[in-house]
C-alpha cells in the first residue's frame, strides 16, 4: 500500500524537476529521491542508458609508502601482511621471490628514478596485474641496490582489514592470557559467515569469545551465527559437565 503515501501526489511534487534533467544520472537521482518518500528499506533505482566510463586502475604495492624528505626517494615504512594463497588478500611485496623489506628505499620503478617524482603512484598507473621492476636499497643510494619484480594489486583495503583483525586478535590474546578468543564479523552475508567460521573453530576451546560486529554491513545470517554459538556452547558444557553460560541476548 505504498506505506500510505499518495504516490500520484509524490509524482506531481517531483515533476517540476524534470526540465532540469540533462543526463540519465540526473533522472536516477530524482527517482531515488522519490523512492525515499516511501521510507522503506532496500528500495533502489539503477540501470538505464548510463554511459560507462573507462577506468584506469592504479597499481598498489600493499605497503605504507612515504617520501623521504632528505633524499627525495620513497621509503617502504611498513609492508602489509596478507594471505597470499587468497588472491583477495595478496600482499605483493611478500610474494615468493620478491626481495623487499620494511625500511627499504624505492629508488626506481621500471627504470624511472623516484626522486624525480612528486607521487610514486604516477609510475604505477595501469599496472594492476602486470609485472613491475623495483630498484630497492636499504639506503637512499644507488650503491648496493637490487632489483626485484612485483605484481601490483588494485585494492589495499582487504590488507588493512586483515592487519586490523590480526592486531585485535593479538590484543585479546595478550590481555586475557590466551583464555579469550576474538572474531570480527564484517557483514551478515556470505563474507561474514566465512570469516566467522574461519576464526571460530580454531578458538573453540577458549573460555570465552568476543564477537566484534563494528562496521558490520548487515545481511541475514545472524541467526545462523547465534545458533552455532548456542550449539557449540552447549556441547562444550556437556563435555566439561558444566552448565553452558551462553546468553544470546548478551551477545
C-alpha positions as CSV (number, residue, x, y, z in Angstrom):
1,X,0.0,0.0,0.0
2,X,3.0,2.3,-0.6
3,X,3.3,2.9,3.1
4,X,0.2,5.1,2.9
5,X,1.9,7.6,0.6
6,X,-0.2,9.3,-2.0
7,X,2.0,8.2,-4.9
8,X,0.3,10.4,-7.5
9,X,0.9,13.4,-5.3
10,X,4.6,12.5,-4.9
11,X,4.9,12.3,-8.7
12,X,3.3,15.8,-9.0
13,X,5.7,17.1,-6.4
14,X,8.8,15.9,-8.3
15,X,7.6,16.5,-11.8
16,X,8.8,20.2,-11.8
17,X,12.4,18.9,-11.6
18,X,12.2,17.1,-15.0
19,X,13.0,20.1,-17.2
20,X,16.4,20.3,-15.3
21,X,17.3,16.7,-16.1
22,X,20.2,16.7,-18.6
23,X,21.6,13.2,-18.1
24,X,20.5,9.7,-17.1
25,X,22.3,10.2,-13.8
26,X,20.1,13.3,-13.1
27,X,17.0,11.2,-13.7
28,X,18.2,8.4,-11.5
29,X,18.8,10.9,-8.7
30,X,15.3,12.4,-9.0
31,X,13.7,8.9,-9.0
32,X,15.8,7.9,-6.0
33,X,14.6,11.0,-4.1
34,X,11.0,10.0,-4.9
35,X,11.6,6.4,-3.7
36,X,12.9,7.9,-0.4
37,X,9.4,9.3,0.2
38,X,8.3,5.7,0.9
39,X,10.5,5.4,4.0
40,X,11.1,1.8,3.1
41,X,14.4,-0.1,3.2
42,X,16.0,-2.0,0.3
43,X,14.5,0.2,-2.4
44,X,16.7,1.2,-5.2
45,X,16.9,2.6,-8.7
46,X,19.6,1.8,-11.3
47,X,20.4,0.9,-14.8
48,X,19.2,2.9,-17.9
49,X,21.1,4.5,-20.7
50,X,24.1,5.5,-18.4
51,X,27.3,5.7,-20.4
52,X,30.2,3.6,-18.9
53,X,33.4,5.5,-18.5
54,X,36.7,3.7,-19.0
55,X,38.5,3.3,-15.7
56,X,42.3,3.2,-15.4
57,X,43.4,1.4,-12.2
58,X,46.5,2.5,-10.3
59,X,48.7,-0.4,-9.1
60,X,49.2,-0.6,-5.3
61,X,52.1,-2.4,-3.5
62,X,50.3,-3.3,-0.3
63,X,52.5,-1.1,1.8
64,X,52.7,2.2,3.6
65,X,55.0,4.3,1.5
66,X,56.2,7.8,2.2
67,X,58.5,10.2,0.5
68,X,61.9,10.7,2.3
69,X,62.4,14.5,2.6
70,X,66.2,14.3,2.7
71,X,66.8,12.1,-0.4
72,X,63.6,12.6,-2.3
73,X,63.2,8.8,-2.7
74,X,60.2,6.9,-1.5
75,X,60.6,4.6,1.5
76,X,58.6,1.5,2.5
77,X,57.5,2.3,6.0
78,X,55.5,-0.9,6.5
79,X,54.7,-3.9,4.3
80,X,51.1,-5.1,5.0
81,X,50.8,-8.7,5.8
82,X,48.3,-10.8,3.8
83,X,47.3,-14.4,3.0
84,X,48.9,-14.9,-0.4
85,X,47.0,-18.1,-1.1
86,X,43.9,-15.9,-1.4
87,X,44.0,-13.5,-4.3
88,X,41.7,-11.1,-2.4
89,X,44.3,-10.7,0.4
90,X,47.5,-11.0,-1.6
91,X,50.3,-8.7,-0.4
92,X,52.5,-8.0,-3.4
93,X,55.8,-7.3,-1.6
94,X,55.5,-10.6,0.3
95,X,55.1,-12.8,-2.8
96,X,57.6,-15.6,-3.3
97,X,60.7,-14.2,-5.0
98,X,60.0,-10.6,-4.1
99,X,63.0,-9.2,-2.2
100,X,61.5,-6.3,-0.3
101,X,61.7,-5.3,3.4
102,X,60.4,-2.7,5.8
103,X,62.6,0.4,5.6
104,X,63.8,-0.2,2.0
105,X,64.0,2.8,-0.3
106,X,62.3,2.5,-3.7
107,X,65.0,4.1,-5.9
108,X,63.3,3.4,-9.3
109,X,60.1,2.0,-10.8
110,X,60.6,0.4,-14.2
111,X,63.8,2.3,-14.5
112,X,62.3,5.7,-13.6
113,X,64.0,7.3,-10.6
114,X,61.5,8.0,-7.8
115,X,63.4,11.1,-6.5
116,X,62.2,12.9,-9.6
117,X,58.5,12.0,-8.9
118,X,56.1,14.1,-6.8
119,X,54.0,10.9,-6.3
120,X,55.3,7.4,-6.7
121,X,51.8,6.3,-7.9
122,X,52.2,8.2,-11.1
123,X,54.6,5.4,-12.1
124,X,52.1,2.7,-11.2
125,X,49.1,3.8,-13.3
126,X,47.6,0.9,-15.3
127,X,50.0,-1.7,-13.7
128,X,47.4,-3.8,-11.9
129,X,48.2,-7.5,-12.5
130,X,51.3,-6.6,-14.5
131,X,55.0,-7.1,-13.6
132,X,56.8,-4.0,-12.4
133,X,60.5,-3.7,-11.7
134,X,61.5,-2.0,-8.5
135,X,65.0,-0.9,-7.6
136,X,65.4,-1.2,-3.8
137,X,68.1,-0.5,-1.3
138,X,68.3,-0.3,2.5
139,X,70.0,3.1,2.0
140,X,69.0,6.1,-0.2
141,X,71.7,5.5,-2.7
142,X,72.5,3.5,-5.8
143,X,75.5,1.6,-4.5
144,X,74.4,-1.8,-3.3
145,X,70.9,-1.6,-4.8
146,X,69.0,-4.6,-6.1
147,X,66.1,-5.1,-8.5
148,X,63.0,-7.2,-7.8
149,X,59.8,-7.8,-9.8
150,X,56.4,-7.3,-8.2
151,X,52.8,-7.5,-9.5
152,X,50.7,-4.7,-8.0
153,X,47.1,-5.1,-6.9
154,X,44.1,-2.8,-7.3
155,X,42.8,-2.6,-3.7
156,X,44.7,-2.5,-0.4
157,X,41.7,-2.3,1.8
158,X,41.5,-6.1,2.4
159,X,45.1,-6.0,3.6
160,X,44.4,-3.1,6.0
161,X,41.3,-5.0,7.3
162,X,43.3,-8.2,7.7
163,X,46.0,-6.3,9.6
164,X,43.4,-4.7,11.9
165,X,41.8,-8.1,12.7
166,X,45.1,-9.7,13.4
167,X,46.0,-6.8,15.7
168,X,42.8,-7.2,17.6
169,X,43.4,-11.0,18.0
170,X,46.8,-10.2,19.4
171,X,45.5,-7.7,21.9
172,X,42.8,-10.0,23.2
173,X,45.2,-12.9,23.4
174,X,47.7,-10.8,25.4
175,X,45.1,-9.2,27.7
176,X,43.3,-12.5,28.5
177,X,46.4,-14.7,28.8
178,X,45.1,-16.7,25.9
179,X,41.8,-17.5,27.6
180,X,39.5,-15.4,25.4
181,X,39.0,-15.6,21.6
182,X,38.2,-12.9,19.1
183,X,36.2,-12.9,15.9
184,X,35.2,-9.9,13.7
185,X,32.2,-10.3,11.5
186,X,32.3,-7.7,8.7
187,X,28.8,-8.4,7.5
188,X,25.9,-10.8,7.8
189,X,26.3,-12.2,4.3
190,X,28.5,-14.9,2.8
191,X,31.7,-13.0,3.6
192,X,30.8,-12.5,7.2
193,X,29.8,-16.1,7.6
194,X,33.1,-17.3,6.1
195,X,35.0,-15.0,8.4
196,X,33.1,-16.3,11.4
197,X,33.8,-20.0,10.5
198,X,37.4,-19.3,9.7
199,X,38.1,-17.8,13.2
200,X,35.5,-19.5,15.4
201,X,36.6,-23.1,15.1
202,X,40.3,-22.6,15.8
203,X,39.3,-20.8,19.0
204,X,36.6,-23.3,20.0
205,X,38.2,-24.3,23.3
206,X,38.6,-20.8,24.6
207,X,36.8,-19.9,27.8
208,X,35.0,-17.0,26.1
209,X,34.9,-15.3,22.8
210,X,34.5,-11.7,21.7
211,X,32.3,-11.3,18.6
212,X,33.0,-7.9,17.2
213,X,30.4,-6.5,14.8
214,X,31.7,-3.0,14.5
215,X,31.3,-1.7,10.9
216,X,29.1,-4.7,10.0
217,X,27.4,-4.2,6.7
218,X,24.3,-6.1,7.5
219,X,22.6,-9.1,6.0
220,X,20.6,-12.1,7.2
221,X,23.0,-14.8,8.6
222,X,23.0,-13.5,12.2
223,X,20.5,-16.3,13.3
224,X,23.0,-18.9,11.9
225,X,25.8,-17.4,14.0
226,X,23.7,-17.3,17.1
227,X,22.6,-20.8,16.6
228,X,26.2,-22.0,16.1
229,X,27.3,-20.2,19.2
230,X,24.5,-21.7,21.2
231,X,25.1,-25.2,20.0
232,X,28.8,-25.2,20.5
233,X,28.4,-23.7,23.9
234,X,26.0,-26.5,24.9
235,X,28.3,-29.2,23.5
236,X,31.3,-27.8,25.4
237,X,29.2,-27.6,28.5
238,X,28.3,-31.3,28.2
239,X,31.9,-32.3,27.5
240,X,33.0,-30.4,30.6
241,X,30.0,-31.5,32.7
242,X,29.1,-27.8,33.4
243,X,26.1,-25.6,32.7
244,X,26.5,-23.7,29.4
245,X,26.8,-20.0,30.0
246,X,25.8,-18.8,26.5
247,X,23.4,-15.9,26.6
248,X,22.2,-14.8,23.1
249,X,20.7,-11.6,24.5
250,X,24.1,-10.7,25.9
251,X,25.8,-11.5,22.6
